[in-house]
Amino acid sequence: MISIAKFYALALVVLFSAQLHAQSPGPVTLVKAGRLLDPRTGNVLTPAFVLIEGNKVKRVGSSSQIGLPAGAKIIDLGSATLLPGLIDGHTHLFLDIIIPPKAESLRHNNGEFAPGLLLAIVESPTKRSLMGAQAAREDLQSGITTVRNLGHSGIDGDTELRDAINAGRLVGPRILASGRKLIAQGSYLQNLNPALSDAILRQEFLLVHGTDQARQAVRENVFQNADLIKVTEGDDISVAELTAVVEEAHRQQLKVAVHAGDTVSIQTAIDAGADSIEHGNDATDEQLKQMKEKSIFLDLTPTFYDAFFMKIAEPSIVLPPDIHAEEVSRAARVKARYEQLVQRVMKSGVRFAEGSDMCWFFPGKTRGEASMNTLVKLHAAGMPALDVIRSMTSSAAEMLGWQDRVGAVEPGKFADLVAVSGNPLADITELEHVRFVMKDGRVVRNDFIKP
């Protein structure tokens, strides 16, 4: 029988060995590429060497600056351009809405959106979770290594998916999960069967009615371990109520993202001290100035720019001639107005980032392909390529409050890298064809390896 003294000595040896193992650095990888773009400065390092230890970037520089540690794994991407992992600042992984026929749309408030949302809510939560996991994986495959999921994921869909990805049980981007969206009653779904309406709404939303309930809604999302709070402001939540949301969220160290499209809603969000305003399509020059002064981010979502509705609708349904003509005219108006918004935003100096607002079924594209197709639209709308790339890397990281973790390829930050064949500063659509993806120091995709 082992003596007590020997037992404790052995236990100390085991404990000390475990501590040494826990403190030992992870695997070392050296990534080589023709160029590395730093979106924040616009500088390009040629050639580029990135040394990765475990899941963090250790050094970035030339070959002589980096050196090659013994036993390091080398990933040679040839003449490719490296960038930080991309960030989608506004997405909905748990929705995949199919545009219904016009006759169906006319039967509902917000007819293109409401039928799909209702179908999502009444789905089995398990089925919905599996679809959300697929969308997350497809985003990552397209180079989106971090997302903010802003509602429409049931009671705990996005927080549980986030945790499963973080634990390594599923593959997907880092997720900042907002939990249930805060709304005023009637904002989204109206005229529901009263015997079912409360149960349906509670599964998807938290209702705001008065300042006390506003604070309680924040606490309920905190209980589900949400990363931020999302509010839909449609001229139906008062400044006092939204201020209560912001105060309670900030007390809990959480940011508040406010959906606001019209000028009244935007002003309410500004007056309440929101951290970001989502969409903001009708923002006036004065409101952009106020946002700049208050350091409120504008999260641009060019989703419907360039006839997006018709691109997702026409492969699935036949648009009658009069509806088709109406949609062509509307698409032209939306395009012109958005181009004006982009120019005013650039001139104002307001801090901005970008999100896809992707929640739609895009025939022929994965979720990631649909998201990237949307994110690059800012360039077509008149924004320089470098600013577009910033909006989904360094600027987006600041909006998330994660500038110390993501958004740049720098020592100490997560080893999230993407690579494209060409130069995205010359052709922004290169980002729609990402060929290499690394998240947390692990290769997710590498199309540069020849079979």
N, C-alpha and C positions, 0 to 999 in steps of 0.2 A: 504494500500500500504506500502511495506517495505521501511524503510528509507535508504538513501544512506549510512549512517554509519553502519547500521545493515547489509546491502548488502555486504560491504567491509569486515566486520568482519566475516560474513559467508563464504565469498570467501577465506579469509585467513585460516579459519578452514579446509575447504575442501582441499586447497592446502597443508597445513601442514600434513593432514591425508594421502594424496596421496604420499607425500615425505616419510613419515614413512613406508607406505606400500611398496614403491619401494626399500627402504633400508633394509627391513626385510629379514632375511635369507630365502632361499628356503627350501623345505622339507628335512628332515634329514633321511639318510639311513645308516644302518650298514651292511656291507657284511662280512660274516664269511666263511673261507675256511681252508682246511687242510694245504695248503702251498701257499706262494706268492713268485714268482720268480722275482728278480730284474735283468733284463738282463744286465744292465751296469756293475754291480759288480759280478754277478753270485751268490750272496747271496740268500738263501732261508729262509724265515720267516715261522716258524712252531709253533703253528697254526697262522693264519693271520686274522687280523681284519682291515677293511678299513672303516673309517667314512666319509660319503659324505654329503655335505651340498649344496643343489641346484645342480649345474652341475659341482662342483669342489670337489676334494679330500681335506678333512680337516685334517685328521690325519691317520697315518698308524702305527700299532704296535701290541702289545699283548693286551689281554683283559683288564689287569690292567692299561695299558697306555692309552687306548681309553676311557673306561667308556661307559656308555649308556645313552645318553640324553633322557629325558622324551619325549615320543611320537615318538621316532625314529622307522622307519620301519626296520625290521630285515630280511635279506636274508641269509639263511643258506645253503651253498653249500656243506656241509659235508666234505669229504676228498679230494675234488677237488683241482686242482692247478690253482691259479690265475696268470694272466699275464696282462701287459698293452695291450690296444687295438692294433691290428696289422696294419701295414702301408704297402700299396702297392705303391712303389715309381715310378712305370711306368705302366700305364694302358691306355686303350682306350675304355671307356664305350659306345661309340656310334658306334662301329664296332662289327659285329658278322659274320665274314667271313666264308663261307662254301667253303671247298676245291673243285674246279671244276674238271671234268674229265681231263685226261692228254691232250687229243686232244684240249680242250679249253685252257688249260694253255699254250700250245705251241704257241697259237695265240697272246700272249701278252708279253710285257716286264714285268718281275717279275710276271710270270703267275699265281702263287698261290695266290698272294695278289691283283693284279690290278683288276681282275673282281669283286671281292667282294667290293673293295673300290669304283669302279665306280657305282655299284648297290646302295651302301650306299649314295653316293652323289646325285643320281637322285631320291632317295626316297622322299616322302613328309616330310618336316622338322618336322611336328607334329608327324608323325609315328615314325620318328627317335628319337625324344625326348622321346616318351613313351617307346621305347625300351631301351634307355639310362637310364631312370628312373628304369626300371625293373632290368637292370644289376647292378645299384648302390644298389638297395635294396638287391639283392642276394649277393653282396659282403659283405654288412653289416651283413647279416644273418650268414655268414661264419666267422665272427670275424674281418673283415677288417673295421676298424673305420675311417681310413684316407687314401685318395688316391691322387696321382698326376696324373691328366688326361693330357696326353701329345699329344694333337692334334687329328685330325680326328673327329671333332664334329660339323662341320659347322661353321658358323660365330660366333654364340653366344650360341651354345648348352650347353657347359660345364659351362660357366659362369652363364647362367640362371638356370641350374639344381643345381649348387652350391647354388645360392640365394634361390631357392625354398626349398631346404633341410634346409638351415640355418633359414629360416622363419617358418619352421615347416609344410609347405604345403605338403612335400614329405618326405619319410623315406629313408635315405641313409647315407653313410659315409661323413665326411668332405672332401671337394674337393678343391685342389689347381688346378685352371683351367689355362691352357696355351693359350686358344683361338686358333687362326689359326697358323699352323706350318709354319715357315719360310723356304723356299726352293729356289734352283735355278731352272729355268725353265727346264723341262725335267727330274727332279729327280724321279718322280713317274709315271706320266701318259704321254704317248707319242703317237704321231700319232692320236690325237683326231680330230674330225670334226672341222675344223677351224671356222666354223660358231657358234660353241658352246663352244669351248675350253676355251676361256677367262672367260665366265660365270661359267663354271664348276670349273676351277681352283680357281677363286676368292672366291668361296663358301667354299673352303676347305683349301686354302693356301694363304700365302702372299709371293710374289716373291721378291728375292734379286738380284738386278743387279746394282752394284756400291754402294759406301758407303752412299750416300745420301738416296737412296732407302732403304738401310738396316736400317738406323735410322728411316725412315718414317714407315717401317713395324712394328717396335717396338711401335711407337706412336699409330698406328692403333689398336694394341692389348691393349695398355694402355687405349684407348678410350672405348674399350669393357670391361674394368675393369678386365683384366687378372691378375693372381697372379704371373706368371712367363712367361718366353719366351722359346719356344722350337724351335730349329733349326735342320734341317737335313743337315749334312755335308757329301758330297760324293765326295770329290776332285773337287767340282764345285763351291764352295764359297771360295774366297781368304781369306788369313789371314787378310788383310786390311778390307774386308767386314765384316768378323765375329767379328773382333775387334770393328768395329763401332757398331755392334749389342750389344756387351757386354758393351761397354761404355754407350750407350744410355739406356740400360736396368738398369745398375747400377745407372745411374743418376736418374732413376725413382724408385730406391729401389727395383728392381726386379732381381731375379737370372736367369741365362741362363743355360738350359739343352741342350746339343748338342748330337744328334744321330751321333755316329762315330764308325764304325766297323773295317775298314782297317787302316793300320799304317799311311798312309798319312793323312787321315781325322782326326785321333786321334791327330797327331802332330799339325795340324791346330787348333784344339780345345784347345790344351795345350798352343800354342803360343798366341792365342787370349784371354786367361784367362777365359775360361768357368768355371762355378761353378760346373757342373757335366758333366761327359761323360757317355752317355747311351750306353750300350752293351760293347764296347771296347774289343771285342773278340780277335783281333789280336794285342793287346798292347804288346810292347816289354818290357823287364826288364828295359831298360833305360827310356822308357816312363812312366812306373809305378813309377820309382824313381822321375821323373820330376813332376808327379801328386802329389806325397807325398810332395815334396818340396814346391809346389804351393798351397797345401791344396785343390786340386781338387778332388771331390768325384768320384769314379767309381761306377756306378749304374749297378750292374750285373743283367742280365736277362737270366736265364737258361731255356728259353722257349722250345727250341728244343732239349734239353738234353734228353737222354733216349727215342729216337724214337717217339717224340711227333707228328711229322707229320703223321706217320703211324697210330697212335692212333686216330687222328681226321679224317683221310682220309678214312681208310678202312671200317668203319661202313656206310659210305655214298656212296662210289664209289668202283668199282672193279678195282684193279690195275693189269694190264697185268703182266705176269710172269717176263718179262725182267725188267719192271719198279719196280716191287716188289723187285727183287734181287738188283737192283741199289739202292733203298731206304734203304734196310737193310745194305748194305755196307756203304752208306753215313751216316746213323745213328751211325754206329760203329765209323767212323772217327770223327764225331762231338762229340761223347761222350768222346773219348780219348783226343781230343784237349781241351775240356772244363775242364776236370779233371786236365790237365796240367796248364791251365789258373788259376784255383782256387788255386792250390798249389803255383804258382808264386805270385798271389795276396796276399795270406796269408804271404808269406815270405817277400814281399816288404814293408809291413807296410803302404801301401796306405789306406786312408779312403775309406770304401765302404759301400754301402747299396744294396737293392735288389728291383727289380720290376718284375712283371709277364709278362709285355708286352702283356697282354691278349687282343686279338681282334678277336679270333677265336671261331667258334662254335664247342664245344666239346660235341659230342653225349652222352647223359646220365648224363651230369653234368650241374648244374647251373653255372652261371658266377663265383660266389664265390667259388664253389667247384673246378672249373677249375683253378682259380687263385691260390688257396691254394695248389693244386696238383703241380703247377709249383714252387711256392715259397719254398717248402720243398726240392726241388731237389738239392739244394746246398749241403745238407748233403750227399746225395748219391754220389755227385761229389767230396767228400773228405773234406768238411768243418765241423768242430766240431759243435755239435748241439747248443751250447751256442752262437757261432758266427753267426749261421744262424738266431737265434732268435733276436740277436742284430741287424742284418741287416734289420729286418722288425719291429724294435721297436726303441731303443735309437739311433742307428746309422742313421736310416732313418729319425728320427726327426731332427737330426743335419743337414742332407743333405737338408731337407726342410727349415731349419731355424726356426723350430717350437719346439726346444728343451725345451722352457719354457712353452709349452702347452701340448705336447703329448709325447709318447714314454716311459713313466715311470709312476708308481703309486706312486705319491709323492704329498705332500700338495701343493695346489695352482694350480695344473694341472687339465685338464679336467678329469672328472670321466669316463674314457674309460677303461673298463675291459673286459677280456674274461677269460673263465675257461674251462678246459678240465678234463676228469676223471683221467687220469694217469699222468705220469711224462714226459714232452716233452724233458727233457735232456737225458732221457733213450730211448725214442722213439719219434723222431721228428714228425712222422706221426700222433701223437695225435692232432697236429694242423689242420689236415684235418677233425677232428671230434669235433670241438668246440661245447660245449653244453650250454654255457652261454655267452651272449653278453650284455654289457651295454655301451651306448654312452650318454655322457652328463648327467650322473646320472639317465638315464631312461633305464629300462630293455627292450631290443629288443627281447631277446630269453632266455628262461630258461627251458632246458630239464631236469633239476634236480628235478623239481617239479613233484611228482608222481600224476597221474590222480586219 
